[in-house]
Amino acid sequence: MNLPDTAVLIPQIARELEAHLKAQNIDDPRFVGIHTGGVWVANELLKELGSEEPLGILNVSFYRDDFSRRGLHPQVRPSQLPFDIENQHLVLIDDVLMSGRTIRAALNEIFDYGRPASVTLVCLLDLNARELPIRPDIVGETLSLERNQRVKLTGPEPLAIQLQTIDHL
């Protein structure tokens, strides 16, 4: 399988996001990346857009519905939102959309901070394997993987997509 190149996807996503925001009459969005890969993608996207807006960082570990099964990674840090959420237009950015559970957790956390005017979801990759009815507004590429395959974003420099095979499913 040929994996997409992030150097191609980021500019494509930036163009689509600019068009989407313009169509929605959103002039001053706030950007929020989901820790870790979503933050890497968000930083690259902000560079591509020429934006110096502060980036909010969500760590959704405490909000995941599988927290009791997965446990908490010892290096979990709290979320950082350097702006008010209330009535803001947010651009929520993640690297890979698979089940939809990370996005659900992110939305739950965002609403604990306030009620945004809107949330635009941007994902680098959509693996077309959703368990929840969550779809990105802007997506770099949609992939259909074999049951034992996963993708991993490595970075932040260079930002690259790797295919992984899982032996124990």
C-alpha positions as CSV (number, residue, x, y, z in Angstrom):
1,M,0.0,0.0,0.0
2,N,1.3,3.4,-0.9
3,L,0.9,5.8,2.0
4,P,0.2,9.4,1.4
5,D,2.9,12.1,1.9
6,T,2.2,14.6,4.7
7,A,4.1,17.3,2.6
8,V,1.2,16.9,0.0
9,L,-1.6,16.5,2.5
10,I,-0.9,19.5,4.7
11,P,-1.2,22.1,1.9
12,Q,-4.3,20.3,0.5
13,I,-5.9,20.4,3.9
14,A,-5.0,24.1,4.4
15,R,-6.7,25.0,1.1
16,E,-9.8,23.0,1.9
17,L,-10.0,24.5,5.4
18,E,-9.6,28.1,4.1
19,A,-12.5,27.4,1.6
20,H,-14.6,25.8,4.3
21,L,-14.1,28.6,6.8
22,K,-14.9,31.2,4.2
23,A,-18.1,29.4,3.1
24,Q,-19.1,29.3,6.8
25,N,-18.3,33.0,7.3
26,I,-15.7,32.2,10.0
27,D,-13.1,34.9,10.2
28,D,-11.2,34.2,13.4
29,P,-11.1,30.5,14.3
30,R,-9.3,29.1,17.3
31,F,-7.1,26.0,16.6
32,V,-7.0,23.0,19.0
33,G,-4.8,20.0,18.4
34,I,-5.3,16.6,20.1
35,H,-2.2,15.4,21.8
36,T,0.2,14.1,20.3
37,G,-0.3,13.6,16.5
38,G,-3.0,16.2,16.2
39,V,-0.8,18.8,17.7
40,W,1.9,18.0,15.2
41,V,-0.5,18.2,12.3
42,A,-2.0,21.5,13.8
43,N,1.5,23.1,14.0
44,E,2.2,22.2,10.4
45,L,-1.2,23.4,9.3
46,L,-0.8,26.8,11.1
47,K,2.6,27.2,9.4
48,E,1.0,26.5,6.0
49,L,-1.8,29.0,6.7
50,G,0.8,31.6,7.8
51,S,-1.0,31.9,11.1
52,E,0.6,32.9,14.4
53,E,-2.6,32.1,16.4
54,P,-2.0,30.3,19.7
55,L,-2.6,26.6,19.6
56,G,-4.8,24.9,22.2
57,I,-3.7,21.4,23.2
58,L,-6.2,18.8,24.3
59,N,-5.0,15.7,26.2
60,V,-8.2,13.5,26.2
61,S,-6.8,10.7,28.3
62,F,-9.2,11.3,31.2
63,Y,-12.2,11.6,28.8
64,R,-11.8,8.4,26.9
65,D,-14.5,5.8,27.5
66,D,-11.9,3.0,27.5
67,F,-9.8,4.7,30.3
68,S,-10.4,1.9,32.8
69,R,-9.1,-0.7,30.2
70,R,-6.2,1.3,29.0
71,G,-5.1,3.0,32.1
72,L,-3.3,6.3,32.2
73,H,0.1,6.8,30.6
74,P,2.6,8.0,33.3
75,Q,3.5,11.1,31.2
76,V,-0.1,12.4,30.7
77,R,-0.1,16.2,31.0
78,P,-3.2,18.4,31.4
79,S,-4.8,20.2,28.4
80,Q,-3.8,23.7,27.6
81,L,-6.3,26.1,26.1
82,P,-4.8,29.6,25.9
83,F,-8.1,31.2,24.9
84,D,-11.7,31.2,25.9
85,I,-13.9,28.5,24.3
86,E,-17.2,30.2,24.9
87,N,-18.8,31.3,21.5
88,Q,-15.6,30.7,19.6
89,H,-15.3,28.9,16.3
90,L,-12.9,26.0,16.9
91,V,-10.9,24.0,14.4
92,L,-10.3,20.6,16.1
93,I,-7.3,18.8,14.6
94,D,-6.3,15.1,14.9
95,D,-4.0,12.9,13.0
96,V,-6.0,9.7,12.5
97,L,-9.7,9.2,12.8
98,M,-10.4,5.5,13.4
99,S,-13.2,4.6,15.8
100,G,-14.3,8.2,16.6
101,R,-13.8,7.7,20.3
102,T,-10.9,10.2,20.6
103,I,-13.0,12.8,18.9
104,R,-15.9,12.1,21.2
105,A,-13.6,12.5,24.2
106,A,-12.2,15.7,22.8
107,L,-15.7,17.2,22.3
108,N,-16.6,16.2,25.8
109,E,-13.6,18.0,27.2
110,I,-14.1,21.1,25.0
111,F,-17.7,21.4,26.3
112,D,-16.4,21.3,29.9
113,Y,-14.5,24.5,29.1
114,G,-17.4,26.2,27.5
115,R,-19.9,26.2,24.6
116,P,-18.2,26.9,21.3
117,A,-20.1,28.6,18.5
118,S,-19.0,25.8,16.2
119,V,-16.4,23.0,15.8
120,T,-14.8,22.1,12.5
121,L,-13.1,18.7,12.5
122,V,-9.9,18.3,10.5
123,C,-8.1,14.9,10.3
124,L,-5.0,14.0,8.4
125,L,-6.3,10.5,7.8
126,D,-9.7,8.8,8.0
127,L,-9.3,5.0,8.3
128,N,-13.0,4.5,7.5
129,A,-13.4,2.2,10.6
130,R,-15.8,4.3,12.7
131,E,-17.7,2.9,15.7
132,L,-19.4,6.3,16.4
133,P,-21.2,8.6,13.9
134,I,-18.3,11.1,13.7
135,R,-17.0,12.4,10.3
136,P,-14.4,15.0,9.6
137,D,-15.3,18.2,7.8
138,I,-11.8,18.3,6.2
139,V,-9.7,15.1,5.6
140,G,-6.4,14.7,3.9
141,E,-7.0,11.2,2.7
142,T,-9.3,8.2,3.5
143,L,-7.6,4.8,3.7
144,S,-9.1,1.3,4.1
145,L,-6.7,-0.9,5.9
146,E,-6.7,-4.7,6.5
147,R,-8.0,-5.8,9.9
148,N,-4.4,-6.3,11.2
149,Q,-3.0,-3.0,9.9
150,R,-2.7,0.4,11.6
151,V,-1.1,3.7,10.7
152,K,1.1,5.7,12.9
153,L,2.2,9.3,12.5
154,T,5.8,9.9,13.5
155,G,7.3,13.3,14.1
156,P,7.2,16.1,14.6
157,E,10.2,16.6,12.3
158,P,9.8,15.1,9.8
159,L,6.1,14.4,9.9
160,A,5.6,11.0,8.3
161,I,3.0,8.2,8.1
162,Q,4.0,4.6,8.8
163,L,2.1,1.4,8.2
164,Q,2.2,-1.1,11.0
165,T,1.1,-4.7,11.1
166,I,-0.4,-6.1,14.4
167,D,0.1,-9.8,15.0
168,H,-2.2,-10.3,18.0
169,L,-5.8,-9.3,17.2
